[in-house]
Amino acid sequence: MPAVALTDYGNLHGAFEFFQTAKKHGIKPIIGLDITLVDGDAKEKSNKYPQYNLVLLAENDHGLKNLYRLATLAAIEGFYYKPRIDWTDLEKHHEGLIALTGNRFGIVGKYVQDERLDVAKEKLSQLSQIMGKNQLYLELMNTGLPIQEKINQAVVSLSSELGIPYVAANDCHYLNQDDERSHDVVLCVGSGKFIYEENRLKFPTNQYYFRNTEEMKEIFASYPDAISNSLMIAEKCNVNLNRKGYFMPTYQTRDGKTLEEELQLLSQEGLQKRLLQKFQLEQIPAEKQQSITNNYTERLKEELTIINNMGFAGYFLIVQDFINYAKDHGIPVGPGRGSAAGSLVAYSLKITDIDPIPY
């Protein structure tokens, strides 16, 4: 295969390792997300609205950022038994994404089973309007279920009627067909059920394995466009995760200062307070104060130079922010461990409570 997509449900945890491994073996990686789309407000903790399975693929780097954003919204704001987004979320963050209509729990599958194709058309038109031309595909699958053939027939019909292309897809949950039993055991472990229980999460057939190219071509021989469209999507998807460097959250500085200026000011202020407390400097003559503090100020200057040159000013500011918040709100914090305890900047910012200079 020239390309493979990873569309984990509700998260992107495997994306980076998948990307690096696929690249290493000369396979184009496509980063995606399998998510639940809610017909109502996803923030409302309720199952009263219809919900649909939806697959989103990152077409470019902007699309990848939108995937990150949607995964975050689904987990933090929309979570109700599972990660969810709503139409408003999708409309705000759809750019750079390609949508696939999902499995038998997607828009087409749901309304074919409900025998409400009129609603399916309405929802697909809405989805097509949000995603834009050639950014939405109807999924054809073969899961060994009788209802799947009925869904596939509806997909072909709706594609012709609405002008939305279809694509061959593989609802894959384990690698080899004979892994079905092991997968079933894992489902039981995850859901706290026993194999012999009837009323539990269980995949209805052993067809949810990773099919090779030849199998896919044979299965969808009657729909050659479905295979060629999968290649077309693969060609459109080009993301880059081979970035170097560090990417820190934004830290809000005071009075428009740079991160480096803010770190220097807080460190100097903090060190002064530490030294006043440690040595009772106000009781020591000025000329002797300087001999005591010189070692500290020189060390602080050296550390700040290294930290700023490495681009870690924001990191230190963020850590001191949550550490000091914890201390101010009665949340226990350790005295510091590892190499961080050897940093005078960390001591000055109250990240650690051990003066490293004597040691």
GIMODA-V302866 format. One record per pair of residues at least 6 apart in sequence whose C-alpha atoms are under 7 Angstrom apart, sorted by the first residue. I is the first residue (numbers start at 1). J is the second residue. Records with the same first field share a line. If there is no record, write none. Layout:
# GIMODA-V302866
I=J, J
This chain:
# GIMODA-V302866
1=213
2=27, 28
3=27, 28, 29, 234
4=28, 29, 30
5=29, 30, 31, 32
6=30, 31, 32
7=31, 32, 33, 34
8=33, 34
9=33, 34, 35
10=33, 34, 35, 71, 83
11=33, 71
12=33
15=31
16=241
19=29
22=28, 29
23=29
30=57, 237
31=57, 58
32=56, 57, 58
33=55, 56, 57
34=54, 55, 56
35=53, 54, 55, 83, 84
36=51, 52, 53, 54, 83, 84, 85
37=51, 52, 53, 54, 84, 85, 86
38=49, 50, 51, 52, 84, 85, 86
39=49, 50, 51, 86, 87
40=49, 86
41=86
42=78, 84, 85, 86
43=77, 78
45=80
52=105, 106, 107
53=102, 103, 105, 106
54=100, 101, 102, 106
55=99, 100, 101, 102
56=97, 98, 99, 100
57=97, 98, 99
58=64, 67, 96, 97, 98, 237
59=96, 97, 98, 236, 237, 238, 239
60=96, 237, 238, 239
61=239, 240
62=96
63=95, 96, 97
66=93, 94
73=85
74=83, 84, 85
75=83
78=84, 85
91=130
94=131
98=135, 136
99=135, 136, 137
100=136, 137, 138, 139
101=107, 137, 138, 139
102=139
103=109, 171
104=110
107=120
108=120, 151
109=151
111=117, 119, 120
112=151
128=136
136=164
137=164, 165, 166, 167
138=155, 164, 165, 166, 167
139=166, 167, 168, 169
140=152, 155, 166, 167, 168, 169
141=152, 168, 169, 170
142=148
143=207, 208
144=205, 207
159=165, 166
166=226
167=226, 227, 229, 230
168=226, 227, 230
171=208
172=208, 209, 210
173=208, 209
174=183, 208, 209, 210
175=209, 210
176=209, 210
177=206, 207, 209
180=206
184=202
185=195
187=201
188=194, 195
193=200
217=227
248=314, 315
251=314, 318
253=259, 262
259=313, 314
260=308, 313
263=313, 317
264=304
266=349
267=345, 348, 349
270=348, 349
271=348
274=348
281=289
300=344, 345
303=345
307=313
320=349, 350, 351
323=351
324=350
326=332
327=333
335=352, 353, 354
336=352, 353
340=346
341=352, 354, 356
342=356
343=356
344=356
346=352
347=353, 354, 355
